[in-house]
Amino acid sequence: MMKLFGSFCIAFSMYSRIPVPQVEWKEEHMRYCMCFFPVIGIVLGGMLYVLAILGIRAGITPGFLAALLTVLPVLVTGGIHLDGYLDTSDARASYGDREKKLAILKDSHVGAFAVIACAVYFILTYGSWQGLLEGLSGRGDRERILGALAVCPM
């Protein structure tokens, strides 16, 4: 049981900024770490759902609520997925050979293509949330629709 709890804590400490007890990163704790990745997605989806429902009920404008929903995953995860996406965008856009692409993936500097990919990601995410929120205004089934979307991070 302690091994599973250790795996749980390591998974959350790697892929979220949610505080968890610190455990030693040894092989027995790392073994089942990946099993808890969907749990992190469930927590993130739940946070998105709660924020969306509370924002709608509080009368927050769809534009501002869309902005909050866009940045929440980055704040909760510490941007680890975004970092990987941006590194990959830089490497793929380089049109170099395999070794050059691998070197770009290891480089900690941000390239122009990563900045472009980041801007596109945030614009599309924001636009998607705003369009959804405006389409849901006044609909009685908005909790069900947002609930269905809450499983997406999983």
Backbone as a printed PyTorch tensor [residue, N CA C, xyz], in Angstrom:
tensor([[[  0.8210,  -1.1950,   0.0000],
         [  0.0000,   0.0000,   0.0000],
         [  0.8690,   1.2660,   0.0000]],

        [[  1.9560,   1.2130,   0.7470],
         [  2.8510,   2.3670,   0.8160],
         [  3.5230,   2.6270,  -0.5260]],

        [[  3.7860,   1.5360,  -1.2780],
         [  4.3840,   1.6960,  -2.6040],
         [  3.4400,   2.4640,  -3.5160]],

        [[  2.1450,   2.1450,  -3.4510],
         [  1.1590,   2.8450,  -4.2810],
         [  1.0280,   4.3070,  -3.8730]],

        [[  1.0370,   4.5610,  -2.5900],
         [  0.9620,   5.9420,  -2.1280],
         [  2.2040,   6.7130,  -2.5760]],

        [[  3.3630,   6.0690,  -2.5210],
         [  4.5850,   6.7060,  -3.0080],
         [  4.4990,   7.0070,  -4.4910]],

        [[  3.9480,   6.0710,  -5.2610],
         [  3.7730,   6.2900,  -6.7000],
         [  2.8090,   7.4390,  -6.9560]],

        [[  1.7370,   7.4770,  -6.1830],
         [  0.7610,   8.5590,  -6.2860],
         [  1.4270,   9.9150,  -6.0390]],

        [[  2.1920,  10.0040,  -4.9780],
         [  2.8560,  11.2660,  -4.6240],
         [  3.8730,  11.6850,  -5.6860]],

        [[  4.6230,  10.7410,  -6.2160],
         [  5.6120,  11.0690,  -7.2470],
         [  4.9130,  11.5510,  -8.5100]],

        [[  3.8320,  10.8850,  -8.9040],
         [  3.0980,  11.3040, -10.1020],
         [  2.5970,  12.7360,  -9.9440]],

        [[  2.0050,  13.0430,  -8.8040],
         [  1.4820,  14.3920,  -8.5850],
         [  2.5980,  15.4230,  -8.4840]],

        [[  3.7230,  15.0470,  -7.8980],
         [  4.8100,  16.0240,  -7.7870],
         [  5.4960,  16.2590,  -9.1290]],

        [[  5.4520,  15.2720, -10.0310],
         [  6.0640,  15.4410, -11.3500],
         [  5.1830,  16.2560, -12.2840]],

        [[  3.8830,  15.9960, -12.2760],
         [  3.0040,  16.5590, -13.2910],
         [  1.9680,  17.5330, -12.7590]],

        [[  2.1560,  18.0220, -11.5450],
         [  1.2770,  19.0680, -11.0370],
         [  2.0110,  19.8730,  -9.9750]],

        [[  1.4310,  20.9980,  -9.6560],
         [  1.9700,  21.8350,  -8.5880],
         [  1.1470,  21.6770,  -7.3180]],

        [[  0.2810,  20.6870,  -7.3130],
         [ -0.5500,  20.3990,  -6.1500],
         [  0.3500,  19.8130,  -5.0680]],

        [[  0.3380,  20.4030,  -3.8760],
         [  1.2340,  19.8990,  -2.8200],
         [  0.8490,  18.4880,  -2.3670]],

        [[  1.8330,  17.6260,  -2.3060],
         [  1.6620,  16.2570,  -1.8150],
         [  2.8410,  15.9550,  -0.8910]],

        [[  2.6990,  14.9600,  -0.0310],
         [  3.8380,  14.5900,   0.8160],
         [  5.0220,  14.1590,  -0.0460]],

        [[  6.2030,  14.5160,   0.3830],
         [  7.4170,  14.1580,  -0.3400],
         [  7.8140,  12.7270,   0.0190]],

        [[  8.0880,  11.9370,  -0.9990],
         [  8.5650,  10.5700,  -0.8010],
         [  9.8810,  10.4100,  -1.5550]],

        [[ 10.6260,   9.4230,  -1.1480],
         [ 11.8980,   9.1650,  -1.7990],
         [ 11.6610,   8.5770,  -3.1920]],

        [[ 12.3740,   9.1060,  -4.1680],
         [ 12.2140,   8.6530,  -5.5560],
         [ 13.0640,   7.4070,  -5.7770]],

        [[ 12.5530,   6.2930,  -5.3250],
         [ 13.2690,   5.0440,  -5.5520],
         [ 12.4180,   4.1370,  -6.4360]],

        [[ 13.0490,   3.1190,  -6.9530],
         [ 12.4220,   2.2640,  -7.9710],
         [ 11.0670,   1.7140,  -7.5370]],

        [[ 10.9380,   1.2830,  -6.3010],
         [  9.6630,   0.6940,  -5.8660],
         [  8.5280,   1.7120,  -5.8870]],

        [[  8.8430,   3.0000,  -5.6800],
         [  7.8140,   4.0400,  -5.7530],
         [  7.5520,   4.4760,  -7.1980]],

        [[  8.5580,   4.3900,  -8.0310],
         [  8.4160,   4.8260,  -9.4240],
         [  7.6600,   3.8030, -10.2740]],

        [[  7.6180,   2.5740,  -9.8310],
         [  7.0820,   1.4820, -10.6420],
         [  5.6430,   1.7310, -11.1030]],

        [[  4.7780,   2.2260, -10.2340],
         [  3.3670,   2.3970, -10.5750],
         [  2.9780,   3.8610, -10.7740]],

        [[  3.9580,   4.6840, -10.9220],
         [  3.7420,   6.1190, -11.0650],
         [  2.7980,   6.4530, -12.2240]],

        [[  3.0050,   5.8040, -13.3600],
         [  2.2010,   6.0960, -14.5470],
         [  0.7260,   5.7460, -14.3520]],

        [[  0.4270,   4.8490, -13.4690],
         [ -0.9610,   4.4670, -13.2120],
         [ -1.7740,   5.6320, -12.6540]],

        [[ -1.0950,   6.5970, -12.0490],
         [ -1.7920,   7.7130, -11.4280],
         [ -1.8840,   8.9470, -12.3210]],

        [[ -1.3190,   8.8950, -13.5340],
         [ -1.4150,  10.0420, -14.4400],
         [ -2.8700,  10.4000, -14.7550]],

        [[ -3.7570,   9.4200, -15.0050],
         [ -5.1570,   9.7930, -15.2510],
         [ -5.8190,  10.4700, -14.0470]],

        [[ -5.3750,  10.1370, -12.8510],
         [ -5.9370,  10.7690, -11.6540],
         [ -5.6220,  12.2660, -11.6530]],

        [[ -4.4280,  12.6150, -12.0960],
         [ -4.0640,  14.0310, -12.2010],
         [ -5.0050,  14.7140, -13.2010]],

        [[ -5.3000,  14.0430, -14.3010],
         [ -6.2370,  14.5800, -15.2760],
         [ -7.6350,  14.7490, -14.7060]],

        [[ -8.0620,  13.7950, -13.8860],
         [ -9.3840,  13.8990, -13.2530],
         [ -9.4290,  15.1050, -12.3250]],

        [[ -8.3750,  15.2970, -11.5550],
         [ -8.3210,  16.4500, -10.6450],
         [ -8.3430,  17.7560, -11.4370]],

        [[ -7.5430,  17.8330, -12.4940],
         [ -7.5140,  19.0330, -13.3220],
         [ -8.8680,  19.2650, -13.9780]],

        [[ -9.4770,  18.2210, -14.5200],
         [-10.8040,  18.3510, -15.1130],
         [-11.8360,  18.8110, -14.1000]],

        [[-11.7510,  18.2910, -12.8830],
         [-12.6600,  18.7280, -11.8240],
         [-12.4690,  20.1940, -11.4880]],

        [[-11.2250,  20.6350, -11.4710],
         [-10.9540,  22.0480, -11.1930],
         [-11.5090,  22.9360, -12.3100]],

        [[-11.3540,  22.5020, -13.5600],
         [-11.9070,  23.2580, -14.6870],
         [-13.4270,  23.3240, -14.5930]],

        [[-14.0500,  22.2000, -14.2610],
         [-15.5050,  22.1410, -14.1380],
         [-16.0020,  23.0830, -13.0400]],

        [[-15.4000,  22.9980, -11.8760],
         [-15.8150,  23.8450, -10.7520],
         [-15.6210,  25.3270, -11.0880]],

        [[-14.4710,  25.6620, -11.6720],
         [-14.2260,  27.0600, -12.0480],
         [-15.2580,  27.5420, -13.0660]],

        [[-15.5630,  26.7150, -14.0600],
         [-16.5380,  27.1080, -15.0810],
         [-17.9190,  27.3150, -14.4750]],

        [[-18.3670,  26.3820, -13.6640],
         [-19.7030,  26.4880, -13.0640],
         [-19.7820,  27.6890, -12.1290]],

        [[-18.7730,  27.8350, -11.2590],
         [-18.7800,  28.9810, -10.3430],
         [-18.7070,  30.3000, -11.1060]],

        [[-17.8950,  30.3310, -12.1590],
         [-17.7810,  31.5500, -12.9600],
         [-19.0790,  31.9220, -13.6400]],

        [[-19.7680,  30.9230, -14.1820],
         [-21.0580,  31.1780, -14.8320],
         [-22.0670,  31.6680, -13.8070]],

        [[-22.1400,  30.9910, -12.6780],
         [-23.1060,  31.3710, -11.6340],
         [-22.7910,  32.7380, -11.0360]],

        [[-21.5140,  33.1060, -10.9980],
         [-21.1260,  34.4140, -10.4530],
         [-21.3100,  35.5320, -11.4770]],

        [[-21.6160,  35.1690, -12.7130],
         [-21.8410,  36.1820, -13.7380],
         [-20.5670,  36.7290, -14.3580]],

        [[-19.4880,  35.9840, -14.2630],
         [-18.2470,  36.4230, -14.9000],
         [-18.4550,  36.3870, -16.4130]],

        [[-17.9810,  37.3840, -17.1010],
         [-18.1680,  37.4460, -18.5480],
         [-17.4920,  36.2470, -19.2180]],

        [[-18.0740,  35.7620, -20.3320],
         [-17.4750,  34.6110, -21.0090],
         [-16.0140,  34.8460, -21.4150]],

        [[-15.6730,  36.0790, -21.7940],
         [-14.2980,  36.3580, -22.2020],
         [-13.3030,  36.1930, -21.0710]],

        [[-13.6360,  36.7480, -19.8970],
         [-12.7180,  36.6410, -18.7630],
         [-12.6870,  35.2110, -18.2180]],

        [[-13.8380,  34.5660, -18.1690],
         [-13.8800,  33.1840, -17.6940],
         [-13.0950,  32.2790, -18.6460]],

        [[-13.1740,  32.5350, -19.9420],
         [-12.3870,  31.7720, -20.9160],
         [-10.8970,  31.9510, -20.6590]],

        [[-10.4880,  33.1600, -20.3160],
         [ -9.0760,  33.4150, -20.0040],
         [ -8.6570,  32.6240, -18.7630]],

        [[ -9.4920,  32.6050, -17.7370],
         [ -9.1790,  31.8480, -16.5220],
         [ -9.0680,  30.3490, -16.8190]],

        [[-10.0010,  29.8330, -17.6190],
         [ -9.9900,  28.4110, -17.9600],
         [ -8.8080,  28.0510, -18.8590]],

        [[ -8.3210,  29.0160, -19.6150],
         [ -7.1620,  28.7870, -20.4810],
         [ -5.8780,  28.6610, -19.6700]],

        [[ -5.7240,  29.4910, -18.6490],
         [ -4.4700,  29.4730, -17.8900],
         [ -4.4800,  28.4860, -16.7220]],

        [[ -5.6500,  28.0500, -16.2770],
         [ -5.7040,  27.1440, -15.1270],
         [ -4.8560,  25.8860, -15.3160]],

        [[ -4.9360,  25.1750, -16.4510],
         [ -4.0910,  23.9750, -16.5950],
         [ -2.5930,  24.2770, -16.5220]],

        [[ -2.1870,  25.4160, -17.0340],
         [ -0.7680,  25.7750, -16.9770],
         [ -0.3590,  26.0510, -15.5330]],

        [[ -1.2180,  26.7170, -14.7820],
         [ -0.9120,  27.0120, -13.3820],
         [ -0.8830,  25.7430, -12.5330]],

        [[ -1.8170,  24.8350, -12.7780],
         [ -1.9010,  23.6100, -11.9740],
         [ -0.7590,  22.6500, -12.2980]],

        [[ -0.4200,  22.5230, -13.5810],
         [  0.6220,  21.5700, -13.9790],
         [  2.0180,  22.1680, -13.9520]],

        [[  2.1230,  23.4580, -13.7760],
         [  3.4250,  24.1020, -13.8230],
         [  3.9360,  24.2600, -15.2490]],

        [[  3.0750,  23.9870, -16.2100],
         [  3.4450,  24.1710, -17.6110],
         [  4.2890,  23.0560, -18.1870]],

        [[  4.3560,  21.9080, -17.5250],
         [  5.2470,  20.8460, -18.0050],
         [  4.8430,  20.3270, -19.3810]],

        [[  3.5380,  20.2120, -19.6410],
         [  3.0980,  19.7430, -20.9570],
         [  3.3370,  20.8170, -22.0120]],

        [[  3.1220,  22.0510, -21.6420],
         [  3.3610,  23.1510, -22.5710],
         [  4.8390,  23.2370, -22.9330]],

        [[  5.7070,  23.0210, -21.9680],
         [  7.1400,  23.0270, -22.2230],
         [  7.5210,  21.9630, -23.2470]],

        [[  6.9960,  20.7670, -23.0730],
         [  7.2780,  19.6940, -24.0260],
         [  6.7410,  20.0020, -25.4130]],

        [[  5.5450,  20.5790, -25.4710],
         [  4.9480,  20.9560, -26.7520],
         [  5.8080,  22.0090, -27.4560]],

        [[  6.2850,  22.9810, -26.7070],
         [  7.0840,  24.0470, -27.3080],
         [  8.4450,  23.5310, -27.7700]],

        [[  9.0810,  22.6860, -26.9760],
         [ 10.3520,  22.0840, -27.4020],
         [ 10.1630,  21.2790, -28.6810]],

        [[  9.0860,  20.5030, -28.7330],
         [  8.8030,  19.6940, -29.9120],
         [  8.5120,  20.5680, -31.1300]],

        [[  7.7840,  21.6530, -30.9200],
         [  7.4860,  22.5810, -32.0250],
         [  8.7650,  23.1690, -32.5980]],

        [[  9.6740,  23.5670, -31.7270],
         [ 10.9710,  24.0960, -32.1810],
         [ 11.7400,  23.0560, -32.9860]],

        [[ 11.8040,  21.8370, -32.4580],
         [ 12.5840,  20.7910, -33.1220],
         [ 11.9720,  20.4140, -34.4740]],

        [[ 10.6690,  20.2370, -34.5130],
         [ 10.0210,  19.8350, -35.7710],
         [ 10.1360,  20.9160, -36.8390]],

        [[ 10.1070,  22.1710, -36.4350],
         [ 10.1680,  23.2650, -37.4010],
         [ 11.5810,  23.5450, -37.8950]],

        [[ 12.5710,  22.8930, -37.3220],
         [ 13.9620,  23.1920, -37.6880],
         [ 14.3470,  22.6350, -39.0590]],

        [[ 13.6680,  21.6230, -39.5140],
         [ 13.9880,  20.9640, -40.7850],
         [ 15.4410,  20.4810, -40.8360]],

        [[ 16.0210,  20.2680, -39.6770],
         [ 17.3790,  19.7310, -39.6170],
         [ 17.3470,  18.2200, -39.6110]],

        [[ 18.5170,  17.6330, -39.5450],
         [ 18.5740,  16.1790, -39.4620],
         [ 18.2070,  15.7310, -38.0400]],

        [[ 18.1640,  14.4480, -37.8320],
         [ 17.7240,  13.8940, -36.5510],
         [ 18.5730,  14.4030, -35.3860]],

        [[ 19.8850,  14.4630, -35.5720],
         [ 20.7790,  14.9060, -34.5000],
         [ 20.4990,  16.3610, -34.1250]],

        [[ 20.2540,  17.2070, -35.1330],
         [ 19.9650,  18.6160, -34.8570],
         [ 18.6530,  18.7490, -34.0890]],

        [[ 17.6420,  17.9770, -34.4780],
         [ 16.3520,  18.0150, -33.7780],
         [ 16.4960,  17.5570, -32.3280]],

        [[ 17.2760,  16.5080, -32.0990],
         [ 17.5040,  16.0330, -30.7280],
         [ 18.2570,  17.0750, -29.9030]],

        [[ 19.1970,  17.7710, -30.5410],
         [ 19.9280,  18.8270, -29.8330],
         [ 18.9860,  19.9660, -29.4640]],

        [[ 18.0650,  20.2990, -30.3550],
         [ 17.0920,  21.3620, -30.0660],
         [ 16.1860,  20.9430, -28.9130]],

        [[ 15.7890,  19.6730, -28.8730],
         [ 14.9420,  19.1890, -27.7810],
         [ 15.6410,  19.3060, -26.4300]],

        [[ 16.9560,  19.1320, -26.4080],
         [ 17.7130,  19.2090, -25.1550],
         [ 18.0450,  20.6450, -24.7600]],

        [[ 18.0010,  21.5570, -25.7260],
         [ 18.3710,  22.9480, -25.4760],
         [ 17.3140,  23.6320, -24.6090]],

        [[ 17.7320,  24.3450, -23.5920],
         [ 16.7840,  25.0070, -22.6950],
         [ 16.3100,  26.3630, -23.2210]],

        [[ 16.8940,  26.8460, -24.3030],
         [ 16.4780,  28.1320, -24.8620],
         [ 15.1830,  27.9830, -25.6780]],

        [[ 14.4430,  29.0640, -25.7590],
         [ 13.1880,  29.0690, -26.5010],
         [ 13.4340,  29.6710, -27.8730]],

        [[ 13.0040,  28.9610, -28.9050],
         [ 13.1780,  29.4450, -30.2620],
         [ 11.9370,  30.1460, -30.7760]],

        [[ 12.0620,  30.7310, -31.9370],
         [ 10.9630,  31.4900, -32.5390],
         [  9.7460,  30.6030, -32.7990]],

        [[  9.9750,  29.3740, -33.2310],
         [  8.8480,  28.5030, -33.5350],
         [  8.0970,  28.0980, -32.2700]],

        [[  8.7980,  28.0120, -31.1620],
         [  8.1290,  27.7230, -29.8930],
         [  7.2320,  28.8790, -29.4830]],

        [[  7.7020,  30.0880, -29.6740],
         [  6.8930,  31.2650, -29.3350],
         [  5.6430,  31.3050, -30.2120]],

        [[  5.8080,  31.0300, -31.4900],
         [  4.6630,  31.0030, -32.4070],
         [  3.6770,  29.9110, -31.9960]],

        [[  4.1920,  28.7270, -31.6990],
         [  3.3290,  27.6170, -31.2860],
         [  2.5950,  27.9420, -29.9870]],

        [[  3.2600,  28.6160, -29.0740],
         [  2.6390,  28.9930, -27.8040],
         [  1.4980,  29.9820, -28.0350]],

        [[  1.7420,  30.9730, -28.8720],
         [  0.7040,  31.9610, -29.1750],
         [ -0.4950,  31.2870, -29.8320]],

        [[ -0.2440,  30.4170, -30.7890],
         [ -1.3350,  29.7120, -31.4650],
         [ -2.1130,  28.8600, -30.4700]],

        [[ -1.4050,  28.1500, -29.5980],
         [ -2.0630,  27.3120, -28.5900],
         [ -2.9980,  28.1340, -27.7080]],

        [[ -2.4970,  29.2430, -27.1700],
         [ -3.3210,  30.0490, -26.2700],
         [ -4.4770,  30.7280, -26.9880]],

        [[ -4.2600,  31.1890, -28.2020],
         [ -5.3520,  31.8270, -28.9560],
         [ -6.4570,  30.8080, -29.2390]],

        [[ -6.0810,  29.6220, -29.6970],
         [ -7.0890,  28.6080, -30.0080],
         [ -7.7960,  28.0880, -28.7560]],

        [[ -7.0510,  27.9110, -27.6790],
         [ -7.6700,  27.4540, -26.4330],
         [ -8.6430,  28.4980, -25.9060]],

        [[ -8.2100,  29.7440, -25.8830],
         [ -9.0840,  30.8300, -25.4250],
         [-10.3300,  30.9160, -26.3020]],

        [[-10.1420,  30.8900, -27.6040],
         [-11.2780,  30.9820, -28.5200],
         [-12.2470,  29.8270, -28.3480]],

        [[-11.7180,  28.6440, -28.1030],
         [-12.5800,  27.4710, -27.8890],
         [-13.4090,  27.6300, -26.6210]],

        [[-12.7590,  28.0400, -25.5390],
         [-13.4900,  28.2370, -24.2820],
         [-14.5340,  29.3460, -24.4260]],

        [[-14.1530,  30.4510, -25.0490],
         [-15.1140,  31.5480, -25.1640],
         [-16.3080,  31.1450, -26.0260]],

        [[-16.0530,  30.4970, -27.1420],
         [-17.1580,  30.0460, -27.9880],
         [-18.0690,  29.0830, -27.2630]],

        [[-17.4870,  28.1650, -26.5050],
         [-18.2840,  27.2170, -25.7420],
         [-19.1160,  27.9300, -24.6830]],

        [[-18.4850,  28.8260, -23.9380],
         [-19.2000,  29.5190, -22.8630],
         [-20.3250,  30.3910, -23.3970]],

        [[-20.0860,  31.0680, -24.5030],
         [-21.1490,  31.8900, -25.0870],
         [-22.2740,  31.0180, -25.6150]],

        [[-21.9380,  29.8550, -26.1460],
         [-22.9640,  28.9410, -26.6360],
         [-23.7690,  28.3060, -25.5170]],

        [[-23.1910,  28.2340, -24.3350],
         [-23.8820,  27.6240, -23.1950],
         [-24.7300,  28.6070, -22.4130]],

        [[-24.5650,  29.9050, -22.6510],
         [-25.2770,  30.8800, -21.8210],
         [-26.7830,  30.6720, -21.9620]],

        [[-27.4230,  30.5080, -20.8190],
         [-28.8600,  30.3230, -20.7790],
         [-29.3250,  28.8920, -21.0010]],

        [[-28.4230,  27.9600, -21.2850],
         [-28.8130,  26.5680, -21.5110],
         [-28.8610,  25.8190, -20.1880]],

        [[-29.9050,  25.0640, -20.0010],
         [-30.0700,  24.3110, -18.7630],
         [-29.1440,  23.1130, -18.6580]],

        [[-28.6330,  22.6360, -19.7750],
         [-27.7820,  21.4500, -19.7410],
         [-26.2980,  21.7850, -19.7070]],

        [[-25.9510,  23.0020, -19.3500],
         [-24.5390,  23.4090, -19.3880],
         [-23.6840,  22.6200, -18.4080]],

        [[-24.2530,  22.2320, -17.2420],
         [-23.4780,  21.4460, -16.2850],
         [-23.1030,  20.0880, -16.8770]],

        [[-24.0260,  19.4740, -17.6190],
         [-23.7370,  18.1720, -18.2450],
         [-22.6740,  18.3160, -19.3230]],

        [[-22.7790,  19.3720, -20.1310],
         [-21.8070,  19.5750, -21.2020],
         [-20.4290,  19.8530, -20.6150]],

        [[-20.3580,  20.7280, -19.6180],
         [-19.0700,  21.0150, -18.9810],
         [-18.5460,  19.7890, -18.2460]],

        [[-19.4310,  19.0070, -17.6640],
         [-19.0200,  17.7700, -17.0020],
         [-18.4070,  16.7880, -17.9750]],

        [[-18.9840,  16.6990, -19.1690],
         [-18.4230,  15.8110, -20.1910],
         [-17.0470,  16.2990, -20.6180]],

        [[-16.8710,  17.6050, -20.7070],
         [-15.5650,  18.1570, -21.0850],
         [-14.5270,  17.9930, -19.9730]],

        [[-14.9950,  17.8690, -18.7390],
         [-14.0760,  17.7670, -17.6020],
         [-13.2490,  16.4930, -17.6430]],

        [[-13.6980,  15.4700, -18.3810],
         [-12.9220,  14.2270, -18.4570],
         [-11.8260,  14.3210, -19.5170]],

        [[-11.8220,  15.3640, -20.3330],
         [-10.8180,  15.4910, -21.3930],
         [ -9.3780,  15.4930, -20.8750]],

        [[ -9.0500,  16.2070, -19.7960],
         [ -7.6500,  16.1550, -19.3210],
         [ -7.2110,  14.7590, -18.8910]],

        [[ -8.1640,  13.9020, -18.5570],
         [ -7.8150,  12.5490, -18.1570],
         [ -7.2590,  11.7910, -19.3430]]])
